[in-house]
Amino acid sequence: LFRSGRIKEPDEPMTHWAMLIDIRHCIGCKTCILACSQANEVPEGAWRKISELEEPSLPDRRRHFLTRACMHCENPPCLPVCPTTATHRRVDGIVAVDSEKCVGCGACILACPYDARVLDTPRHDFEAGTARDERRRGTCTKCHFCIPRIEKGLAQGLKPGVDPEATPLCVVTCCTGALHFGDLDDPGSHVSAMIEHHPSIRLAEASGTNPSVYYILD
């Protein structure tokens, strides 16, 4: 039985990649945004965003920073609206986009309740500041948990969430340790242990999307 409540299918790998964001330690430095931009050749803030929240009451006024990207939902609203099946959910839980199938219609952008997708347009040539993957031009793009790093690391026998070379770069570069990554269906993973011992929430849970990104608030 998966942590998500699903029954494991025969021969299905018991892997569900997830991210945990500890709001208590995020200082809004935007290092994760810069790392994402450079690693994936996208403009700053295209795939990862940070919202600032402030408690107005004195004398204990506090500021909080909410970093957001694709939630890699178990029930992604972006998937059924895709007319070409470019958007798909992998067996490891990652929601990905096949740029060769995507026609850039934008249906997934409208369907996503997390504002996590963006249409790759020529203006990104000037905003990214790096060489770009031309295969993405005119397609809908988003965070993919750094699939190339995960797959390359696994091929080398490394463990995502433990070995930096196999872990999403935003997690690796987080200077305060606010971002964590691992296998949600592995009870021994760091992510599973933190969720087990700290109250956590997921954004827009009432929508039934079942995000794979969790937040610790207090």
C-alpha positions as CSV (number, residue, x, y, z in Angstrom):
1,L,0.0,0.0,0.0
2,F,1.4,3.4,-1.0
3,R,1.4,6.3,1.5
4,S,-1.0,8.0,-0.8
5,G,-3.5,5.2,-0.2
6,R,-3.2,3.6,-3.6
7,I,-2.7,-0.2,-4.0
8,K,0.7,-1.1,-5.5
9,E,0.3,-2.6,-8.9
10,P,2.3,-5.8,-9.7
11,D,5.9,-4.8,-10.7
12,E,5.2,-1.1,-10.1
13,P,8.2,0.6,-8.6
14,M,7.4,1.8,-5.1
15,T,8.5,5.4,-5.8
16,H,6.7,8.6,-5.4
17,W,9.0,11.6,-5.6
18,A,7.9,14.5,-3.4
19,M,9.1,17.8,-2.1
20,L,8.8,19.2,1.4
21,I,9.2,23.0,2.0
22,D,9.9,24.1,5.6
23,I,8.4,27.6,5.7
24,R,10.1,28.2,9.1
25,H,13.5,28.3,7.5
26,C,12.8,30.0,4.2
27,I,14.2,33.6,4.1
28,G,13.1,34.5,0.6
29,C,16.6,34.7,-0.7
30,K,15.5,33.4,-4.1
31,T,18.5,31.1,-4.5
32,C,16.2,28.3,-5.5
33,I,14.7,30.6,-8.3
34,L,18.2,31.4,-9.6
35,A,19.3,27.8,-9.5
36,C,16.1,26.7,-11.4
37,S,16.6,29.4,-14.0
38,Q,20.2,28.4,-14.7
39,A,19.7,24.6,-14.6
40,N,16.7,24.6,-16.9
41,E,17.4,27.6,-19.1
42,V,14.2,29.5,-18.2
43,P,13.7,33.1,-17.0
44,E,13.9,33.8,-13.3
45,G,10.5,33.1,-11.7
46,A,9.1,31.2,-14.7
47,W,9.1,27.9,-13.0
48,R,9.6,28.8,-9.3
49,K,7.9,31.7,-7.6
50,I,8.0,33.2,-4.1
51,S,5.1,35.0,-2.4
52,E,5.6,37.2,0.7
53,L,3.2,37.0,3.5
54,E,3.2,39.3,6.5
55,E,1.3,39.0,9.8
56,P,0.1,42.5,10.5
57,S,-0.4,42.4,14.2
58,L,2.2,43.9,16.6
59,P,4.4,43.4,18.5
60,D,4.9,39.9,17.0
61,R,4.8,40.9,13.3
62,R,6.5,38.2,11.2
63,R,7.1,37.7,7.5
64,H,6.8,34.4,5.7
65,F,7.9,33.4,2.3
66,L,6.0,30.8,0.3
67,T,8.0,29.3,-2.6
68,R,5.9,27.6,-5.2
69,A,6.3,25.6,-8.4
70,C,4.5,22.6,-10.0
71,M,2.9,20.5,-7.3
72,H,3.1,17.3,-9.3
73,C,-0.4,16.3,-8.3
74,E,-1.7,12.8,-8.1
75,N,-4.8,14.1,-9.8
76,P,-3.4,16.8,-12.0
77,P,-6.1,19.1,-13.6
78,C,-3.7,19.9,-16.4
79,L,-3.6,16.3,-17.6
80,P,-7.2,15.6,-18.9
81,V,-7.4,18.9,-20.7
82,C,-4.3,18.3,-22.8
83,P,-5.5,17.5,-26.3
84,T,-2.2,15.8,-27.4
85,T,-1.3,13.8,-24.2
86,A,1.8,15.9,-24.0
87,T,1.2,16.3,-20.3
88,H,1.5,13.0,-18.5
89,R,2.1,11.6,-15.0
90,R,5.0,9.2,-14.7
91,V,5.0,6.1,-12.5
92,D,7.3,7.9,-10.1
93,G,4.7,10.6,-9.6
94,I,6.4,13.4,-11.6
95,V,4.0,15.3,-13.9
96,A,6.0,16.0,-17.1
97,V,5.4,17.6,-20.5
98,D,6.6,16.0,-23.8
99,S,7.7,19.1,-25.8
100,E,7.5,17.1,-29.0
101,K,3.8,16.5,-28.5
102,C,2.8,19.9,-27.0
103,V,1.2,22.4,-29.4
104,G,1.2,25.3,-27.0
105,C,-2.6,25.6,-26.8
106,G,-2.4,26.8,-23.2
107,A,-5.3,24.6,-21.9
108,C,-3.1,23.2,-19.1
109,I,-2.1,26.8,-18.1
110,L,-5.7,27.6,-17.5
111,A,-6.5,24.4,-15.8
112,C,-3.6,24.6,-13.3
113,P,-4.8,26.0,-9.9
114,Y,-1.3,26.7,-8.8
115,D,-0.1,29.1,-11.6
116,A,2.7,26.7,-12.2
117,R,2.9,26.7,-16.0
118,V,4.2,29.1,-18.6
119,L,4.2,29.3,-22.4
120,D,7.7,29.4,-23.8
121,T,7.8,32.4,-26.1
122,P,10.5,34.4,-28.0
123,R,10.6,37.0,-25.2
124,H,12.3,34.3,-23.0
125,D,15.3,34.6,-25.3
126,F,16.0,37.9,-23.6
127,E,14.8,37.1,-20.1
128,A,16.6,33.8,-19.5
129,G,20.1,35.1,-20.1
130,T,21.3,31.7,-21.0
131,A,21.3,29.3,-24.0
132,R,17.9,27.8,-24.4
133,D,16.5,24.5,-25.4
134,E,14.9,25.3,-28.8
135,R,12.7,22.2,-28.5
136,R,10.6,24.0,-25.9
137,R,9.9,27.1,-28.0
138,G,6.1,27.5,-28.3
139,T,5.3,24.8,-25.8
140,C,4.0,24.9,-22.3
141,T,6.7,24.3,-19.7
142,K,7.0,23.9,-15.9
143,C,9.0,22.5,-13.1
144,H,9.8,18.8,-13.6
145,F,11.7,18.1,-10.4
146,C,15.0,18.2,-12.4
147,I,14.2,14.9,-14.2
148,P,17.6,14.8,-15.9
149,R,19.5,15.0,-12.6
150,I,17.3,12.3,-11.0
151,E,17.6,9.9,-13.9
152,K,21.3,10.5,-14.3
153,G,21.8,10.0,-10.6
154,L,19.8,6.8,-10.5
155,A,21.8,5.4,-13.4
156,Q,24.9,5.9,-11.3
157,G,23.4,4.2,-8.3
158,L,22.8,7.5,-6.4
159,K,19.8,8.3,-4.3
160,P,17.7,11.4,-5.0
161,G,17.2,13.5,-1.9
162,V,20.4,12.1,-0.4
163,D,23.1,12.5,-3.0
164,P,23.3,16.1,-4.3
165,E,24.0,15.0,-7.9
166,A,20.7,13.2,-8.1
167,T,18.6,15.8,-6.3
168,P,16.7,18.8,-7.8
169,L,19.1,21.8,-7.9
170,C,16.7,24.1,-6.0
171,V,17.0,21.7,-3.0
172,V,20.7,21.4,-3.3
173,T,21.3,25.1,-3.4
174,C,18.9,26.1,-0.7
175,C,21.1,28.0,1.8
176,T,18.9,27.5,4.8
177,G,17.8,23.9,4.3
178,A,14.2,24.8,3.8
179,L,13.7,22.5,0.8
180,H,13.8,18.7,1.0
181,F,13.2,16.0,-1.6
182,G,12.7,12.3,-1.5
183,D,10.5,9.2,-2.0
184,L,7.2,9.7,-0.3
185,D,6.5,5.9,-0.5
186,D,9.7,5.1,1.4
187,P,8.9,5.3,5.1
188,G,12.7,5.6,5.7
189,S,13.2,8.6,3.6
190,H,14.0,12.0,5.1
191,V,10.8,13.5,3.6
192,S,8.6,10.8,5.0
193,A,10.1,11.2,8.4
194,M,9.6,14.9,8.5
195,I,6.0,14.7,7.4
196,E,5.5,12.0,10.0
197,H,6.9,14.1,12.8
198,H,5.8,17.6,11.8
199,P,2.2,18.9,11.0
200,S,2.2,19.7,7.3
201,I,-0.2,21.1,4.7
202,R,-0.7,21.0,1.0
203,L,-2.0,23.9,-1.1
204,A,-5.6,23.8,-2.3
205,E,-6.1,20.3,-0.8
206,A,-9.9,20.8,-1.0
207,S,-9.6,20.7,-4.8
208,G,-8.7,17.0,-4.7
209,T,-5.5,17.4,-6.7
210,N,-3.4,15.6,-4.0
211,P,-0.2,17.6,-4.5
212,S,3.2,16.0,-4.0
213,V,4.6,19.1,-2.4
214,Y,4.1,19.5,1.3
215,Y,4.7,22.6,3.6
216,I,5.7,22.8,7.2
217,L,4.4,26.0,8.8
218,D,5.1,25.9,12.5
